[in-house]
């Protein structure tokens, strides 16, 4: 039975450097192709934290050396979508062809709208870019940017992580998926943009990838949201002698665990929130959080932390 599945790839699936990414993506393509053979109609999204940080640093070092303009975060995000998508689509296409499966794999450069009054713009949390001197940090602050000091290391930019509101290219993504193509979209949380009349203006922000994954799954009416991470299960009492894997929970049970502060705010919590949002909006939906090497078993319902109404 065919299922539309939004698969969110984490850092482990991509590596952190150019050569590491090439190797990691080749391995990930095998697992994604396995899912296709199982009947999954894939829409793929992915993280980009090491990659966008590398791009941001490189572009700004170039600007510093040549006394020209640096690249804004929205441009760095777009660049990361392009080069990560390029590697994924080529690796997956090659793996599918080896198996006699002929499907187009496309990357959609994706913009995601955010609220200009989102409170995270006033309380940024995402550290990015190279270390700066106190003088360089003062110049950044004059531009209206936030910086944070890491004792003994220097200063770094710190930017907002606003919640996603809408996906600008969603109709293109749905059209491609409806035509039986595999789509890579919303990479790194999407390019954050603000609506200004009929224009879209890039925002100095990074959107949480897992929250966009849930929104993408909802807007494409997916049957399953699969978030791939480092662990086979989500655990409560993590790191203690009472650590317990969660195998099947309802959204209501997940909310209780959130209230009890069971999930790391920047790691597991966004994955749980995205899963709750997705499964709560329509009946019959399932979210599963597991490790990439267990993806096929999770698709079959054999492992992973499953979040659904029943």
C-alpha positions, 0 to 999 in steps of 0.5 A: 500500500502506497503511503506519502511519507515526509522524511526529515534527515538529521546531521548523521545522514549528511555529515559535516564537511564536503567529503563527509557529506558525500559519503554520508549521503551515499549511505542515506540514499540506500535507506531512502531507496529501501523506503521507496521499494517498500511503497513510500512516496517520499518528500525529503527534508533535511538539517543544515546546521554545520553546512550553513555555518560553514557557508556563513563563515566562508562568505563573511571571511571573503567579505572581510578579506576583500572589503566587500559585502557579506552574505545575509543568513537568508542567502546562506540558507539558500546556498545550503539548500542547493548544495545539500539537495544536489548531493541527495538528489544525485545519490538517490537517483543513482541508487534507484537506477541501480534497482531499476526504479525510474523516478525523478528526484528534484530539489525545490528551493523553498522559502518559509514565511515567519512572523516579524513579531515572533518573540524569538527575534527579541530573544535569539538563541541560535549561535552561528558563524566564526569567532570575532574580536570585541571590536568586530562584535561591537560593529555587528551590534551597531548593525543591529545584530545580536552577539554572545561571548564565549569565555576564552574564545571570543564573540559570535553572532546569535540569531532568532529561530522563529516558528514557521507559518507557511511554505511559499512553494507548497503548490509546486511541492505538491504538484511534483509529489502528486506526479510521482516524483521524489521531492527534496524541500524545506532544507534546513528549515527553509529560507526564512522570509517576511512578507512585505506587500507583494515582496518577500524579504529574507530574515536574519534567522534559522527556522527549526528543521523539525517544525518545518517538517511537521508543517510540510507533512501537514500541508502535503497531507502526508500519511506519515512523518518520519524524523530520523535522528541518532536514537532508535527511540525517544527516551524519558528520564534520559541519562539516568538509571530510570531511562525508559524508551517510549514506543507508542504514545498519543499526542496527549501523553506526549504533552504530559511528558513535555509538561514534565520537561522530559525532552531537551529544549533544542534537540528532542522537544521540536521533534515531539512538537512537530509530531504532535502538530502533524498527527493532531490535525487529521485522523489516521496520521502517524509520526515516528521518531527513530534512527536512520538505520531503523527507518525501514523497520519503523516504516513497517511499524516494528520500531521507533517512537510512534505518535498517533491518536490510537 
